[in-house]
């Protein structure tokens, strides 16, 4: 009988890579940081997008690894709508989208910053076109040579080269999604839902490489599709490979890979559902296995799911629900299947983003409309969340990310 891992495209080499990555993640999950020098950058909204805009750019915070408390160091970069940021694997550079439609003609932009090694403020290196309106997400490939950007308003994805000095070059590849729009109403929306945004045109929402840097996954909310493109790590070129279609109107927004690299979980914004897919790293194909709600049983009304994260040990998944203003807590079985465990109020308004810190002890939630970040201690055995009592004031927070340790 053929081994199950081989039937799903797990070559011996890919299995060893996946196992090594899992081991590193589990060691980080079990680590206990005894200092208070974990640094976090927070991107904010400076002009109105999906709500008020009370931020001024990118802020730097120091995190106490014992309590989860964030202490503000200050505004370290003024920028227009840096609503998504990512730090280079070297820790030397930070890249931020500028989620606007008119920074570079009719396009948004991506800005590159140098991180001061001694004090960690940011210095602007350059800004280039994102090759589409309203860029909503970016990520960096495994080698640290390219930035991938998803343009929500432009319905396009682009690949930007990272130059030797950390600056960004002009796009080496651009793909625009066309046609095949989903319905106005989500197929799997809760009863009485009026979540109808996003299906007027293609809307690329997230893009990231897989663990092997051979394929790039991207969601298009307006098309209700998850695309997989083959990635040439030498040139930055993308070649369309495959896609999976989700139920009409459900609106795939973000996704998270399991630490083993072979399971992928998506969050659907308008349906408030979580999808589980098997992922074949050899062929770059996805197969749908399960869909559950990110909301409690019996929920009726409107909610917009936003973010999804998987714990470093791969045992739990967390999903943010806007309007319902909760974090869903979901157990991941040994076969990757999901079991809804409950939800925790974010104690803020409109949770746009959530992230687990490098120690694995805390989950932070960016509450965009209430100008606050709330923190929760993670019970590593049960996966459940407990509020730390800490509110951090920051205007219109959109994303929080940590400097690598």
Secondary structure, 3 states (H helix, E strand, C coil): CCCHHHHCCCCHHHHHHHHHHHHHHHHHHHCCCCCCCEEEEEEECCCCCCCCCCCCEEEEEEECCCCCCEEEEEEEEECCCCCCEEECCCCCEEEEEECCCCCECCECEEEEEEECCCCCCEEEEEEEECCCCCEEEEEECCCCCEEEEEECCCCEEEEEEECCCCCEEEEEEEEECCCCCCCCCCCCCCECCCCCCCCCCCCEEEEEECCCCCEEEEEECCCCEEEEEEECCCCCCEEEEEEEECCCCCCEEEEEECCCCCEEEEEECCCCEEEEEEEECCCCEEEEEEEEECCCCCCECCCEEEEEEECCCCCEEEEEEECCCEEEEEEECCCCCEEEEEEEECCCCCEEEEEECCCCCEEEEEEHHHCEEEEEEECCCCCCEEEEEEEEECCCEEEEEECCC
